[in-house]
Amino acid sequence: MVKDGIKQVENQRPYLNRRDIAKYFGVSESTISYWASLGMPVAVVDGRKLYGKQSITQWLKAHETRLQGQEKKPVTIGVVTSNK
């Protein structure tokens, strides 16, 4: 019952710390750091990094679309031949 109350409070907060945002998305904290290094939005308030649930969801959707589009492009691989 107490855990349910804590979850409700977490779900109401639009910004979470790295640990909580990782739990929210079901990934590790290192994945959150990696995503941030790729340009995922991060808010810094009084030196604390906070992660917006809505902005990260939008960022993930934008990257999902872009990656799907890249997968459809043909890939050309150069072939090296020898004159021996």
C-alpha positions in Angstrom: 0.0 0.0 0.0 2.8 2.4 0.8 4.6 1.4 -2.4 1.5 2.2 -4.4 1.5 5.7 -2.8 5.1 6.3 -3.6 4.5 5.2 -7.2 1.6 7.6 -7.6 3.8 10.5 -6.4 6.6 9.5 -8.8 4.1 9.3 -11.6 2.9 12.8 -10.9 6.4 14.4 -10.9 7.3 15.6 -14.5 11.0 15.6 -13.7 13.0 12.8 -12.1 16.6 12.2 -11.1 18.7 9.7 -13.0 17.9 6.8 -10.8 14.2 7.4 -10.9 14.1 8.1 -14.7 16.0 4.9 -15.3 13.4 3.0 -13.3 10.6 4.8 -15.1 11.9 3.7 -18.6 13.1 0.3 -17.4 16.7 0.9 -18.2 20.0 1.2 -16.3 21.4 4.5 -15.0 24.3 4.1 -17.4 21.9 3.9 -20.3 20.4 7.2 -19.2 23.9 8.7 -19.1 24.6 7.3 -22.6 21.4 8.7 -24.0 22.3 12.1 -22.4 25.7 11.9 -24.2 23.8 11.4 -27.5 21.8 14.6 -26.9 18.8 13.5 -24.8 17.4 16.6 -23.0 18.6 17.2 -19.5 17.6 20.0 -17.2 20.2 21.3 -14.7 18.7 23.0 -11.6 21.1 24.1 -8.9 23.7 21.7 -10.2 21.3 18.8 -10.2 20.5 17.0 -13.4 16.8 16.3 -13.8 15.2 14.4 -16.6 11.7 15.2 -18.0 9.5 12.2 -18.7 7.7 13.9 -21.5 10.7 15.4 -23.2 12.6 12.1 -23.1 9.6 10.2 -24.5 9.5 12.7 -27.4 13.3 12.4 -27.9 13.1 8.6 -28.0 10.3 8.7 -30.5 12.2 11.1 -32.8 15.2 8.8 -32.7 13.1 5.7 -33.3 11.7 7.3 -36.5 15.1 8.3 -37.7 16.6 4.9 -37.1 13.8 3.2 -38.9 14.4 5.4 -41.9 18.1 4.6 -41.9 17.5 0.9 -41.8 15.5 1.1 -45.1 18.4 2.6 -47.0 20.6 0.2 -49.0 24.1 -0.3 -47.6 27.0 -0.3 -50.1 30.1 -2.3 -49.0 33.3 -1.9 -51.0 35.0 -5.0 -52.2 38.8 -5.2 -52.3 40.2 -7.4 -55.1 43.7 -8.5 -55.5 45.6 -8.6 -58.9 47.8 -11.6 -57.8 
